[in-house]
C-alpha cells in the first residue's frame, strides 16, 4: 500500500495496539516520522529546529468562491 490511506491506516493500527498484538513491524517509515510529516505543527517545529525558515500559517477568512 502507499499514499495517504496507508499512512492513516498505519497510524490507527499502531496506536490501537493491533500491530503489537500481531507482531507486525512498520517498515519504510517509523510511526514518529509519519506523525511528524502529517501534523502541521510537528512538521513546522522540526523544520525550525534544523534551521529552515517556514511561512506563517495564517488562515484566510475568505473562500475561493468569494
PDBQT receptor file of N, H, CA, C and O in Angstrom, charges set to zero:
ATOM      1  N   UNK A   1       0.843  -1.176   0.000  1.00  0.00    +0.000 N 
ATOM      2  CA  UNK A   1       0.000   0.000   0.000  1.00  0.00    +0.000 C 
ATOM      3  C   UNK A   1       0.888   1.238   0.000  1.00  0.00    +0.000 C 
ATOM      4  O   UNK A   1       2.031   1.207   0.457  1.00  0.00    +0.000 OA
ATOM      5  N   UNK A   2       0.344   2.310  -0.515  1.00  0.00    +0.000 N 
ATOM      6  H   UNK A   2      -0.584   2.336  -0.886  1.00  0.00    +0.000 HD
ATOM      7  CA  UNK A   2       1.052   3.577  -0.482  1.00  0.00    +0.000 C 
ATOM      8  C   UNK A   2       0.058   4.699  -0.390  1.00  0.00    +0.000 C 
ATOM      9  O   UNK A   2      -1.144   4.488  -0.552  1.00  0.00    +0.000 OA
ATOM     10  N   UNK A   3       0.537   5.865  -0.138  1.00  0.00    +0.000 N 
ATOM     11  H   UNK A   3       1.514   6.036  -0.006  1.00  0.00    +0.000 HD
ATOM     12  CA  UNK A   3      -0.321   7.042  -0.118  1.00  0.00    +0.000 C 
ATOM     13  C   UNK A   3      -0.952   7.319   1.222  1.00  0.00    +0.000 C 
ATOM     14  O   UNK A   3      -0.643   6.686   2.232  1.00  0.00    +0.000 OA
ATOM     15  N   UNK A   4      -1.847   8.286   1.198  1.00  0.00    +0.000 N 
ATOM     16  H   UNK A   4      -2.098   8.800   0.378  1.00  0.00    +0.000 HD
ATOM     17  CA  UNK A   4      -2.479   8.784   2.421  1.00  0.00    +0.000 C 
ATOM     18  C   UNK A   4      -3.272   7.714   3.166  1.00  0.00    +0.000 C 
ATOM     19  O   UNK A   4      -3.221   7.656   4.395  1.00  0.00    +0.000 OA
ATOM     20  N   UNK A   5      -3.991   6.879   2.454  1.00  0.00    +0.000 N 
ATOM     21  H   UNK A   5      -4.032   6.926   1.456  1.00  0.00    +0.000 HD
ATOM     22  CA  UNK A   5      -4.790   5.838   3.105  1.00  0.00    +0.000 C 
ATOM     23  C   UNK A   5      -3.905   4.904   3.915  1.00  0.00    +0.000 C 
ATOM     24  O   UNK A   5      -4.234   4.558   5.050  1.00  0.00    +0.000 OA
ATOM     25  N   UNK A   6      -2.802   4.502   3.342  1.00  0.00    +0.000 N 
ATOM     26  H   UNK A   6      -2.536   4.782   2.420  1.00  0.00    +0.000 HD
ATOM     27  CA  UNK A   6      -1.893   3.592   4.044  1.00  0.00    +0.000 C 
ATOM     28  C   UNK A   6      -1.270   4.263   5.263  1.00  0.00    +0.000 C 
ATOM     29  O   UNK A   6      -1.118   3.629   6.308  1.00  0.00    +0.000 OA
ATOM     30  N   UNK A   7      -0.912   5.529   5.141  1.00  0.00    +0.000 N 
ATOM     31  H   UNK A   7      -1.036   6.044   4.293  1.00  0.00    +0.000 HD
ATOM     32  CA  UNK A   7      -0.340   6.243   6.280  1.00  0.00    +0.000 C 
ATOM     33  C   UNK A   7      -1.351   6.349   7.416  1.00  0.00    +0.000 C 
ATOM     34  O   UNK A   7      -1.024   6.084   8.573  1.00  0.00    +0.000 OA
ATOM     35  N   UNK A   8      -2.570   6.733   7.082  1.00  0.00    +0.000 N 
ATOM     36  H   UNK A   8      -2.835   6.948   6.142  1.00  0.00    +0.000 HD
ATOM     37  CA  UNK A   8      -3.618   6.845   8.105  1.00  0.00    +0.000 C 
ATOM     38  C   UNK A   8      -3.883   5.503   8.765  1.00  0.00    +0.000 C 
ATOM     39  O   UNK A   8      -4.036   5.424   9.984  1.00  0.00    +0.000 OA
ATOM     40  N   UNK A   9      -3.936   4.458   7.970  1.00  0.00    +0.000 N 
ATOM     41  H   UNK A   9      -3.812   4.521   6.980  1.00  0.00    +0.000 HD
ATOM     42  CA  UNK A   9      -4.179   3.118   8.489  1.00  0.00    +0.000 C 
ATOM     43  C   UNK A   9      -3.031   2.662   9.397  1.00  0.00    +0.000 C 
ATOM     44  O   UNK A   9      -3.269   2.079  10.455  1.00  0.00    +0.000 OA
ATOM     45  N   UNK A  10      -1.815   2.923   8.991  1.00  0.00    +0.000 N 
ATOM     46  H   UNK A  10      -1.622   3.397   8.132  1.00  0.00    +0.000 HD
ATOM     47  CA  UNK A  10      -0.648   2.541   9.797  1.00  0.00    +0.000 C 
ATOM     48  C   UNK A  10      -0.690   3.216  11.160  1.00  0.00    +0.000 C 
ATOM     49  O   UNK A  10      -0.419   2.572  12.174  1.00  0.00    +0.000 OA
ATOM     50  N   UNK A  11      -1.025   4.501  11.200  1.00  0.00    +0.000 N 
ATOM     51  H   UNK A  11      -1.245   5.023  10.377  1.00  0.00    +0.000 HD
ATOM     52  CA  UNK A  11      -1.100   5.224  12.466  1.00  0.00    +0.000 C 
ATOM     53  C   UNK A  11      -2.207   4.636  13.340  1.00  0.00    +0.000 C 
ATOM     54  O   UNK A  11      -1.989   4.377  14.523  1.00  0.00    +0.000 OA
ATOM     55  N   UNK A  12      -3.379   4.426  12.771  1.00  0.00    +0.000 N 
ATOM     56  H   UNK A  12      -3.556   4.636  11.809  1.00  0.00    +0.000 HD
ATOM     57  CA  UNK A  12      -4.501   3.879  13.540  1.00  0.00    +0.000 C 
ATOM     58  C   UNK A  12      -4.195   2.491  14.091  1.00  0.00    +0.000 C 
ATOM     59  O   UNK A  12      -4.474   2.203  15.255  1.00  0.00    +0.000 OA
ATOM     60  N   UNK A  13      -3.624   1.639  13.259  1.00  0.00    +0.000 N 
ATOM     61  H   UNK A  13      -3.397   1.873  12.313  1.00  0.00    +0.000 HD
ATOM     62  CA  UNK A  13      -3.309   0.277  13.707  1.00  0.00    +0.000 C 
ATOM     63  C   UNK A  13      -2.244   0.284  14.797  1.00  0.00    +0.000 C 
ATOM     64  O   UNK A  13      -2.322  -0.485  15.755  1.00  0.00    +0.000 OA
ATOM     65  N   UNK A  14      -1.260   1.145  14.648  1.00  0.00    +0.000 N 
ATOM     66  H   UNK A  14      -1.197   1.770  13.870  1.00  0.00    +0.000 HD
ATOM     67  CA  UNK A  14      -0.199   1.224  15.647  1.00  0.00    +0.000 C 
ATOM     68  C   UNK A  14      -0.716   1.769  16.965  1.00  0.00    +0.000 C 
ATOM     69  O   UNK A  14      -0.466   1.193  18.024  1.00  0.00    +0.000 OA
ATOM     70  N   UNK A  15      -1.441   2.884  16.900  1.00  0.00    +0.000 N 
ATOM     71  H   UNK A  15      -1.645   3.352  16.040  1.00  0.00    +0.000 HD
ATOM     72  CA  UNK A  15      -1.968   3.492  18.120  1.00  0.00    +0.000 C 
ATOM     73  C   UNK A  15      -3.021   2.618  18.789  1.00  0.00    +0.000 C 
ATOM     74  O   UNK A  15      -3.209   2.697  20.003  1.00  0.00    +0.000 OA
ATOM     75  N   UNK A  16      -3.700   1.798  18.023  1.00  0.00    +0.000 N 
ATOM     76  H   UNK A  16      -3.548   1.734  17.036  1.00  0.00    +0.000 HD
ATOM     77  CA  UNK A  16      -4.701   0.890  18.575  1.00  0.00    +0.000 C 
ATOM     78  C   UNK A  16      -4.121  -0.398  19.128  1.00  0.00    +0.000 C 
ATOM     79  O   UNK A  16      -4.856  -1.234  19.654  1.00  0.00    +0.000 OA
ATOM     80  N   UNK A  17      -2.810  -0.567  19.016  1.00  0.00    +0.000 N 
ATOM     81  H   UNK A  17      -2.213   0.112  18.589  1.00  0.00    +0.000 HD
ATOM     82  CA  UNK A  17      -2.156  -1.756  19.558  1.00  0.00    +0.000 C 
ATOM     83  C   UNK A  17      -2.238  -2.987  18.675  1.00  0.00    +0.000 C 
ATOM     84  O   UNK A  17      -1.761  -4.055  19.058  1.00  0.00    +0.000 OA
ATOM     85  N   UNK A  18      -2.831  -2.855  17.508  1.00  0.00    +0.000 N 
ATOM     86  H   UNK A  18      -3.218  -1.987  17.197  1.00  0.00    +0.000 HD
ATOM     87  CA  UNK A  18      -3.023  -4.001  16.617  1.00  0.00    +0.000 C 
ATOM     88  C   UNK A  18      -1.685  -4.517  16.079  1.00  0.00    +0.000 C 
ATOM     89  O   UNK A  18      -1.463  -5.726  16.011  1.00  0.00    +0.000 OA
ATOM     90  N   UNK A  19      -0.804  -3.603  15.702  1.00  0.00    +0.000 N 
ATOM     91  H   UNK A  19      -0.984  -2.621  15.757  1.00  0.00    +0.000 HD
ATOM     92  CA  UNK A  19       0.488  -4.040  15.159  1.00  0.00    +0.000 C 
ATOM     93  C   UNK A  19       1.280  -4.823  16.207  1.00  0.00    +0.000 C 
ATOM     94  O   UNK A  19       1.861  -5.865  15.905  1.00  0.00    +0.000 OA
ATOM     95  N   UNK A  20       1.298  -4.313  17.441  1.00  0.00    +0.000 N 
ATOM     96  H   UNK A  20       0.826  -3.467  17.686  1.00  0.00    +0.000 HD
ATOM     97  CA  UNK A  20       1.996  -5.017  18.512  1.00  0.00    +0.000 C 
ATOM     98  C   UNK A  20       1.348  -6.372  18.806  1.00  0.00    +0.000 C 
ATOM     99  O   UNK A  20       2.038  -7.371  19.007  1.00  0.00    +0.000 OA
ATOM    100  N   UNK A  21       0.035  -6.391  18.827  1.00  0.00    +0.000 N 
ATOM    101  H   UNK A  21      -0.526  -5.579  18.663  1.00  0.00    +0.000 HD
ATOM    102  CA  UNK A  21      -0.697  -7.617  19.140  1.00  0.00    +0.000 C 
ATOM    103  C   UNK A  21      -0.319  -8.751  18.188  1.00  0.00    +0.000 C 
ATOM    104  O   UNK A  21      -0.197  -9.903  18.604  1.00  0.00    +0.000 OA
ATOM    105  N   UNK A  22      -0.135  -8.419  16.914  1.00  0.00    +0.000 N 
ATOM    106  H   UNK A  22      -0.234  -7.483  16.576  1.00  0.00    +0.000 HD
ATOM    107  CA  UNK A  22       0.172  -9.439  15.919  1.00  0.00    +0.000 C 
ATOM    108  C   UNK A  22       1.642  -9.470  15.497  1.00  0.00    +0.000 C 
ATOM    109  O   UNK A  22       2.005 -10.156  14.541  1.00  0.00    +0.000 OA
ATOM    110  N   UNK A  23       2.482  -8.725  16.213  1.00  0.00    +0.000 N 
ATOM    111  H   UNK A  23       2.188  -8.168  16.989  1.00  0.00    +0.000 HD
ATOM    112  CA  UNK A  23       3.919  -8.740  15.946  1.00  0.00    +0.000 C 
ATOM    113  C   UNK A  23       4.304  -8.151  14.602  1.00  0.00    +0.000 C 
ATOM    114  O   UNK A  23       5.267  -8.591  13.973  1.00  0.00    +0.000 OA
ATOM    115  N   UNK A  24       3.540  -7.144  14.160  1.00  0.00    +0.000 N 
ATOM    116  H   UNK A  24       2.758  -6.786  14.671  1.00  0.00    +0.000 HD
ATOM    117  CA  UNK A  24       3.804  -6.511  12.868  1.00  0.00    +0.000 C 
ATOM    118  C   UNK A  24       4.693  -5.288  13.070  1.00  0.00    +0.000 C 
ATOM    119  O   UNK A  24       4.430  -4.464  13.946  1.00  0.00    +0.000 OA
ATOM    120  N   UNK A  25       5.737  -5.171  12.267  1.00  0.00    +0.000 N 
ATOM    121  H   UNK A  25       5.951  -5.840  11.556  1.00  0.00    +0.000 HD
ATOM    122  CA  UNK A  25       6.655  -4.042  12.338  1.00  0.00    +0.000 C 
ATOM    123  C   UNK A  25       6.449  -3.136  11.124  1.00  0.00    +0.000 C 
ATOM    124  O   UNK A  25       6.391  -3.598   9.985  1.00  0.00    +0.000 OA
ATOM    125  N   UNK A  26       6.338  -1.831  11.398  1.00  0.00    +0.000 N 
ATOM    126  H   UNK A  26       6.385  -1.456  12.324  1.00  0.00    +0.000 HD
ATOM    127  CA  UNK A  26       6.279  -0.883  10.286  1.00  0.00    +0.000 C 
ATOM    128  C   UNK A  26       7.641  -0.840   9.614  1.00  0.00    +0.000 C 
ATOM    129  O   UNK A  26       8.663  -0.752  10.294  1.00  0.00    +0.000 OA
ATOM    130  N   UNK A  27       7.669  -0.900   8.306  1.00  0.00    +0.000 N 
ATOM    131  H   UNK A  27       6.839  -0.971   7.754  1.00  0.00    +0.000 HD
ATOM    132  CA  UNK A  27       8.919  -0.761   7.586  1.00  0.00    +0.000 C 
ATOM    133  C   UNK A  27       8.793   0.412   6.616  1.00  0.00    +0.000 C 
ATOM    134  O   UNK A  27       7.697   0.724   6.152  1.00  0.00    +0.000 OA
ATOM    135  N   UNK A  28       9.886   1.042   6.320  1.00  0.00    +0.000 N 
ATOM    136  H   UNK A  28      10.777   0.789   6.697  1.00  0.00    +0.000 HD
ATOM    137  CA  UNK A  28       9.870   2.172   5.387  1.00  0.00    +0.000 C 
ATOM    138  C   UNK A  28       9.745   3.497   6.091  1.00  0.00    +0.000 C 
ATOM    139  O   UNK A  28      10.339   4.482   5.652  1.00  0.00    +0.000 OA
ATOM    140  N   UNK A  29       8.994   3.554   7.166  1.00  0.00    +0.000 N 
ATOM    141  H   UNK A  29       8.511   2.754   7.522  1.00  0.00    +0.000 HD
ATOM    142  CA  UNK A  29       8.850   4.776   7.962  1.00  0.00    +0.000 C 
ATOM    143  C   UNK A  29       8.415   4.387   9.372  1.00  0.00    +0.000 C 
ATOM    144  O   UNK A  29       7.593   3.489   9.557  1.00  0.00    +0.000 OA
ATOM    145  N   UNK A  30       8.961   5.052  10.326  1.00  0.00    +0.000 N 
ATOM    146  H   UNK A  30       9.629   5.781  10.176  1.00  0.00    +0.000 HD
ATOM    147  CA  UNK A  30       8.574   4.823  11.721  1.00  0.00    +0.000 C 
ATOM    148  C   UNK A  30       7.340   5.662  12.032  1.00  0.00    +0.000 C 
ATOM    149  O   UNK A  30       7.079   6.664  11.367  1.00  0.00    +0.000 OA
ATOM    150  N   UNK A  31       6.588   5.252  13.038  1.00  0.00    +0.000 N 
ATOM    151  H   UNK A  31       6.800   4.437  13.578  1.00  0.00    +0.000 HD
ATOM    152  CA  UNK A  31       5.369   5.940  13.419  1.00  0.00    +0.000 C 
ATOM    153  C   UNK A  31       5.634   7.420  13.704  1.00  0.00    +0.000 C 
ATOM    154  O   UNK A  31       4.870   8.280  13.265  1.00  0.00    +0.000 OA
ATOM    155  N   UNK A  32       6.691   7.716  14.422  1.00  0.00    +0.000 N 
ATOM    156  H   UNK A  32       7.312   7.017  14.779  1.00  0.00    +0.000 HD
ATOM    157  CA  UNK A  32       7.011   9.107  14.744  1.00  0.00    +0.000 C 
ATOM    158  C   UNK A  32       7.244   9.955  13.509  1.00  0.00    +0.000 C 
ATOM    159  O   UNK A  32       6.841  11.117  13.465  1.00  0.00    +0.000 OA
ATOM    160  N   UNK A  33       7.888   9.384  12.510  1.00  0.00    +0.000 N 
ATOM    161  H   UNK A  33       8.216   8.440  12.546  1.00  0.00    +0.000 HD
ATOM    162  CA  UNK A  33       8.143  10.115  11.266  1.00  0.00    +0.000 C 
ATOM    163  C   UNK A  33       6.843  10.379  10.514  1.00  0.00    +0.000 C 
ATOM    164  O   UNK A  33       6.660  11.457   9.948  1.00  0.00    +0.000 OA
ATOM    165  N   UNK A  34       5.948   9.410  10.506  1.00  0.00    +0.000 N 
ATOM    166  H   UNK A  34       6.096   8.534  10.966  1.00  0.00    +0.000 HD
ATOM    167  CA  UNK A  34       4.655   9.586   9.846  1.00  0.00    +0.000 C 
ATOM    168  C   UNK A  34       3.874  10.698  10.537  1.00  0.00    +0.000 C 
ATOM    169  O   UNK A  34       3.329  11.584   9.879  1.00  0.00    +0.000 OA
ATOM    170  N   UNK A  35       3.823  10.649  11.866  1.00  0.00    +0.000 N 
ATOM    171  H   UNK A  35       4.266   9.929  12.401  1.00  0.00    +0.000 HD
ATOM    172  CA  UNK A  35       3.069  11.646  12.607  1.00  0.00    +0.000 C 
ATOM    173  C   UNK A  35       3.664  13.041  12.425  1.00  0.00    +0.000 C 
ATOM    174  O   UNK A  35       2.933  14.024  12.307  1.00  0.00    +0.000 OA
ATOM    175  N   UNK A  36       4.985  13.119  12.404  1.00  0.00    +0.000 N 
ATOM    176  H   UNK A  36       5.578  12.320  12.500  1.00  0.00    +0.000 HD
ATOM    177  CA  UNK A  36       5.648  14.412  12.226  1.00  0.00    +0.000 C 
ATOM    178  C   UNK A  36       5.340  14.999  10.854  1.00  0.00    +0.000 C 
ATOM    179  O   UNK A  36       5.143  16.207  10.725  1.00  0.00    +0.000 OA
ATOM    180  N   UNK A  37       5.298  14.165   9.845  1.00  0.00    +0.000 N 
ATOM    181  H   UNK A  37       5.459  13.184   9.950  1.00  0.00    +0.000 HD
ATOM    182  CA  UNK A  37       5.023  14.648   8.487  1.00  0.00    +0.000 C 
ATOM    183  C   UNK A  37       3.554  15.030   8.306  1.00  0.00    +0.000 C 
ATOM    184  O   UNK A  37       3.239  15.904   7.498  1.00  0.00    +0.000 OA
ATOM    185  N   UNK A  38       2.665  14.391   9.043  1.00  0.00    +0.000 N 
ATOM    186  H   UNK A  38       2.921  13.681   9.699  1.00  0.00    +0.000 HD
ATOM    187  CA  UNK A  38       1.235  14.624   8.891  1.00  0.00    +0.000 C 
ATOM    188  C   UNK A  38       0.712  15.772   9.747  1.00  0.00    +0.000 C 
ATOM    189  O   UNK A  38      -0.304  16.378   9.406  1.00  0.00    +0.000 OA
ATOM    190  N   UNK A  39       1.377  16.076  10.834  1.00  0.00    +0.000 N 
ATOM    191  H   UNK A  39       2.203  15.584  11.110  1.00  0.00    +0.000 HD
ATOM    192  CA  UNK A  39       0.929  17.117  11.753  1.00  0.00    +0.000 C 
ATOM    193  C   UNK A  39       1.642  18.422  11.421  1.00  0.00    +0.000 C 
ATOM    194  O   UNK A  39       2.867  18.497  11.512  1.00  0.00    +0.000 OA
ATOM    195  N   UNK A  40       0.895  19.441  11.042  1.00  0.00    +0.000 N 
ATOM    196  H   UNK A  40      -0.100  19.380  10.968  1.00  0.00    +0.000 HD
ATOM    197  CA  UNK A  40       1.496  20.700  10.594  1.00  0.00    +0.000 C 
ATOM    198  C   UNK A  40       2.386  21.334  11.655  1.00  0.00    +0.000 C 
ATOM    199  O   UNK A  40       3.460  21.844  11.337  1.00  0.00    +0.000 OA
ATOM    200  N   UNK A  41       1.952  21.308  12.903  1.00  0.00    +0.000 N 
ATOM    201  H   UNK A  41       1.079  20.894  13.161  1.00  0.00    +0.000 HD
ATOM    202  CA  UNK A  41       2.749  21.920  13.970  1.00  0.00    +0.000 C 
ATOM    203  C   UNK A  41       4.030  21.133  14.239  1.00  0.00    +0.000 C 
ATOM    204  O   UNK A  41       5.096  21.724  14.411  1.00  0.00    +0.000 OA
ATOM    205  N   UNK A  42       3.931  19.800  14.276  1.00  0.00    +0.000 N 
ATOM    206  H   UNK A  42       3.065  19.320  14.136  1.00  0.00    +0.000 HD
ATOM    207  CA  UNK A  42       5.132  18.983  14.485  1.00  0.00    +0.000 C 
ATOM    208  C   UNK A  42       6.113  19.158  13.331  1.00  0.00    +0.000 C 
ATOM    209  O   UNK A  42       7.324  19.222  13.544  1.00  0.00    +0.000 OA
ATOM    210  N   UNK A  43       5.589  19.234  12.108  1.00  0.00    +0.000 N 
ATOM    211  H   UNK A  43       4.606  19.182  11.935  1.00  0.00    +0.000 HD
ATOM    212  CA  UNK A  43       6.441  19.415  10.936  1.00  0.00    +0.000 C 
ATOM    213  C   UNK A  43       7.119  20.781  10.982  1.00  0.00    +0.000 C 
ATOM    214  O   UNK A  43       8.319  20.889  10.732  1.00  0.00    +0.000 OA
ATOM    215  N   UNK A  44       6.358  21.814  11.299  1.00  0.00    +0.000 N 
ATOM    216  H   UNK A  44       5.383  21.726  11.502  1.00  0.00    +0.000 HD
ATOM    217  CA  UNK A  44       6.919  23.164  11.394  1.00  0.00    +0.000 C 
ATOM    218  C   UNK A  44       8.025  23.203  12.447  1.00  0.00    +0.000 C 
ATOM    219  O   UNK A  44       9.097  23.759  12.206  1.00  0.00    +0.000 OA
ATOM    220  N   UNK A  45       7.764  22.616  13.606  1.00  0.00    +0.000 N 
ATOM    221  H   UNK A  45       6.894  22.165  13.801  1.00  0.00    +0.000 HD
ATOM    222  CA  UNK A  45       8.761  22.588  14.685  1.00  0.00    +0.000 C 
ATOM    223  C   UNK A  45      10.037  21.883  14.229  1.00  0.00    +0.000 C 
ATOM    224  O   UNK A  45      11.141  22.345  14.515  1.00  0.00    +0.000 OA
ATOM    225  N   UNK A  46       9.886  20.771  13.523  1.00  0.00    +0.000 N 
ATOM    226  H   UNK A  46       8.989  20.396  13.290  1.00  0.00    +0.000 HD
ATOM    227  CA  UNK A  46      11.049  20.027  13.038  1.00  0.00    +0.000 C 
ATOM    228  C   UNK A  46      11.863  20.864  12.048  1.00  0.00    +0.000 C 
ATOM    229  O   UNK A  46      13.094  20.845  12.078  1.00  0.00    +0.000 OA
ATOM    230  N   UNK A  47      11.179  21.588  11.182  1.00  0.00    +0.000 N 
ATOM    231  H   UNK A  47      10.179  21.603  11.157  1.00  0.00    +0.000 HD
ATOM    232  CA  UNK A  47      11.878  22.413  10.194  1.00  0.00    +0.000 C 
ATOM    233  C   UNK A  47      12.617  23.573  10.866  1.00  0.00    +0.000 C 
ATOM    234  O   UNK A  47      13.745  23.895  10.496  1.00  0.00    +0.000 OA
ATOM    235  N   UNK A  48      11.974  24.193  11.852  1.00  0.00    +0.000 N 
ATOM    236  H   UNK A  48      11.057  23.931  12.153  1.00  0.00    +0.000 HD
ATOM    237  CA  UNK A  48      12.609  25.288  12.588  1.00  0.00    +0.000 C 
ATOM    238  C   UNK A  48      13.830  24.776  13.352  1.00  0.00    +0.000 C 
ATOM    239  O   UNK A  48      14.860  25.449  13.406  1.00  0.00    +0.000 OA
ATOM    240  N   UNK A  49      13.714  23.587  13.940  1.00  0.00    +0.000 N 
ATOM    241  H   UNK A  49      12.878  23.040  13.896  1.00  0.00    +0.000 HD
ATOM    242  CA  UNK A  49      14.825  23.007  14.705  1.00  0.00    +0.000 C 
ATOM    243  C   UNK A  49      16.063  22.756  13.850  1.00  0.00    +0.000 C 
ATOM    244  O   UNK A  49      17.185  22.801  14.354  1.00  0.00    +0.000 OA
ATOM    245  N   UNK A  50      15.866  22.493  12.559  1.00  0.00    +0.000 N 
ATOM    246  H   UNK A  50      14.955  22.457  12.149  1.00  0.00    +0.000 HD
ATOM    247  CA  UNK A  50      17.033  22.265  11.701  1.00  0.00    +0.000 C 
ATOM    248  C   UNK A  50      17.453  23.532  10.956  1.00  0.00    +0.000 C 
ATOM    249  O   UNK A  50      18.312  23.493  10.074  1.00  0.00    +0.000 OA
ATOM    250  N   UNK A  51      16.829  24.661  11.327  1.00  0.00    +0.000 N 
ATOM    251  H   UNK A  51      16.132  24.693  12.043  1.00  0.00    +0.000 HD
ATOM    252  CA  UNK A  51      17.257  25.938  10.805  1.00  0.00    +0.000 C 
ATOM    253  C   UNK A  51      16.595  26.399   9.523  1.00  0.00    +0.000 C 
ATOM    254  O   UNK A  51      17.071  27.346   8.896  1.00  0.00    +0.000 OA
ATOM    255  N   UNK A  52      15.506  25.757   9.114  1.00  0.00    +0.000 N 
ATOM    256  H   UNK A  52      15.119  24.988   9.624  1.00  0.00    +0.000 HD
ATOM    257  CA  UNK A  52      14.815  26.185   7.904  1.00  0.00    +0.000 C 
ATOM    258  C   UNK A  52      13.747  27.214   8.241  1.00  0.00    +0.000 C 
ATOM    259  O   UNK A  52      13.096  27.136   9.283  1.00  0.00    +0.000 OA
ATOM    260  N   UNK A  53      13.579  28.166   7.355  1.00  0.00    +0.000 N 
ATOM    261  H   UNK A  53      14.108  28.229   6.509  1.00  0.00    +0.000 HD
ATOM    262  CA  UNK A  53      12.513  29.145   7.523  1.00  0.00    +0.000 C 
ATOM    263  C   UNK A  53      11.202  28.525   7.055  1.00  0.00    +0.000 C 
ATOM    264  O   UNK A  53      11.155  27.781   6.075  1.00  0.00    +0.000 OA
ATOM    265  N   UNK A  54      10.152  28.852   7.779  1.00  0.00    +0.000 N 
ATOM    266  H   UNK A  54      10.191  29.457   8.575  1.00  0.00    +0.000 HD
ATOM    267  CA  UNK A  54       8.829  28.347   7.402  1.00  0.00    +0.000 C 
ATOM    268  C   UNK A  54       7.875  29.526   7.285  1.00  0.00    +0.000 C 
ATOM    269  O   UNK A  54       8.000  30.500   8.029  1.00  0.00    +0.000 OA
ATOM    270  N   UNK A  55       6.920  29.450   6.358  1.00  0.00    +0.000 N 
ATOM    271  H   UNK A  55       6.819  28.659   5.754  1.00  0.00    +0.000 HD
ATOM    272  CA  UNK A  55       5.969  30.551   6.207  1.00  0.00    +0.000 C 
ATOM    273  C   UNK A  55       4.998  30.610   7.381  1.00  0.00    +0.000 C 
ATOM    274  O   UNK A  55       4.750  29.612   8.056  1.00  0.00    +0.000 OA
ATOM    275  N   UNK A  56       4.456  31.803   7.605  1.00  0.00    +0.000 N 
ATOM    276  H   UNK A  56       4.658  32.614   7.056  1.00  0.00    +0.000 HD
ATOM    277  CA  UNK A  56       3.414  31.948   8.617  1.00  0.00    +0.000 C 
ATOM    278  C   UNK A  56       2.216  31.118   8.214  1.00  0.00    +0.000 C 
ATOM    279  O   UNK A  56       1.949  30.920   7.029  1.00  0.00    +0.000 OA
ATOM    280  N   UNK A  57       1.502  30.636   9.207  1.00  0.00    +0.000 N 
ATOM    281  H   UNK A  57       1.720  30.797  10.169  1.00  0.00    +0.000 HD
ATOM    282  CA  UNK A  57       0.322  29.825   8.937  1.00  0.00    +0.000 C 
ATOM    283  C   UNK A  57      -0.928  30.629   9.256  1.00  0.00    +0.000 C 
ATOM    284  O   UNK A  57      -1.594  30.384  10.262  1.00  0.00    +0.000 OA
ATOM    285  N   UNK A  58      -1.235  31.569   8.412  1.00  0.00    +0.000 N 
ATOM    286  H   UNK A  58      -0.694  31.768   7.595  1.00  0.00    +0.000 HD
ATOM    287  CA  UNK A  58      -2.431  32.371   8.591  1.00  0.00    +0.000 C 
ATOM    288  C   UNK A  58      -3.597  31.715   7.863  1.00  0.00    +0.000 C 
ATOM    289  O   UNK A  58      -3.453  31.215   6.748  1.00  0.00    +0.000 OA
ATOM    290  N   UNK A  59      -4.736  31.728   8.509  1.00  0.00    +0.000 N 
ATOM    291  H   UNK A  59      -4.853  32.134   9.415  1.00  0.00    +0.000 HD
ATOM    292  CA  UNK A  59      -5.931  31.142   7.917  1.00  0.00    +0.000 C 
ATOM    293  C   UNK A  59      -6.762  32.266   7.308  1.00  0.00    +0.000 C 
ATOM    294  O   UNK A  59      -7.058  33.262   7.968  1.00  0.00    +0.000 OA
ATOM    295  N   UNK A  60      -7.121  32.101   6.085  1.00  0.00    +0.000 N 
ATOM    296  H   UNK A  60      -6.880  31.292   5.549  1.00  0.00    +0.000 HD
ATOM    297  CA  UNK A  60      -7.922  33.104   5.388  1.00  0.00    +0.000 C 
ATOM    298  C   UNK A  60      -9.380  32.993   5.808  1.00  0.00    +0.000 C 
ATOM    299  O   UNK A  60      -9.915  31.901   5.997  1.00  0.00    +0.000 OA
ATOM    300  N   UNK A  61     -10.000  34.147   5.946  1.00  0.00    +0.000 N 
ATOM    301  H   UNK A  61      -9.565  35.034   5.792  1.00  0.00    +0.000 HD
ATOM    302  CA  UNK A  61     -11.420  34.168   6.290  1.00  0.00    +0.000 C 
ATOM    303  C   UNK A  61     -12.294  34.157   5.048  1.00  0.00    +0.000 C 
ATOM    304  O   UNK A  61     -13.521  34.153   5.147  1.00  0.00    +0.000 OA
ATOM    305  N   UNK A  62     -11.665  34.153   3.875  1.00  0.00    +0.000 N 
ATOM    306  H   UNK A  62     -10.669  34.157   3.794  1.00  0.00    +0.000 HD
ATOM    307  CA  UNK A  62     -12.409  34.193   2.620  1.00  0.00    +0.000 C 
ATOM    308  C   UNK A  62     -12.202  32.901   1.848  1.00  0.00    +0.000 C 
ATOM    309  O   UNK A  62     -11.106  32.341   1.830  1.00  0.00    +0.000 OA
ATOM    310  N   UNK A  63     -13.247  32.448   1.223  1.00  0.00    +0.000 N 
ATOM    311  H   UNK A  63     -14.137  32.903   1.237  1.00  0.00    +0.000 HD
ATOM    312  CA  UNK A  63     -13.129  31.251   0.396  1.00  0.00    +0.000 C 
ATOM    313  C   UNK A  63     -12.791  31.657  -1.027  1.00  0.00    +0.000 C 
ATOM    314  O   UNK A  63     -12.867  32.836  -1.370  1.00  0.00    +0.000 OA
ATOM    315  N   UNK A  64     -12.424  30.707  -1.845  1.00  0.00    +0.000 N 
ATOM    316  H   UNK A  64     -12.362  29.749  -1.566  1.00  0.00    +0.000 HD
ATOM    317  CA  UNK A  64     -12.131  30.974  -3.253  1.00  0.00    +0.000 C 
ATOM    318  C   UNK A  64     -13.363  31.462  -3.986  1.00  0.00    +0.000 C 
ATOM    319  O   UNK A  64     -13.256  32.150  -5.002  1.00  0.00    +0.000 OA
ATOM    320  N   UNK A  65     -14.523  31.113  -3.482  1.00  0.00    +0.000 N 
ATOM    321  H   UNK A  65     -14.610  30.554  -2.657  1.00  0.00    +0.000 HD
ATOM    322  CA  UNK A  65     -15.768  31.466  -4.163  1.00  0.00    +0.000 C 
ATOM    323  C   UNK A  65     -16.140  32.940  -3.948  1.00  0.00    +0.000 C 
ATOM    324  O   UNK A  65     -16.946  33.484  -4.702  1.00  0.00    +0.000 OA
ATOM    325  N   UNK A  66     -15.566  33.586  -2.936  1.00  0.00    +0.000 N 
ATOM    326  H   UNK A  66     -14.911  33.144  -2.324  1.00  0.00    +0.000 HD
ATOM    327  CA  UNK A  66     -15.933  34.981  -2.662  1.00  0.00    +0.000 C 
ATOM    328  C   UNK A  66     -15.246  35.942  -3.594  1.00  0.00    +0.000 C 
ATOM    329  O   UNK A  66     -15.450  37.152  -3.493  1.00  0.00    +0.000 OA
TER     330      UNK A  66
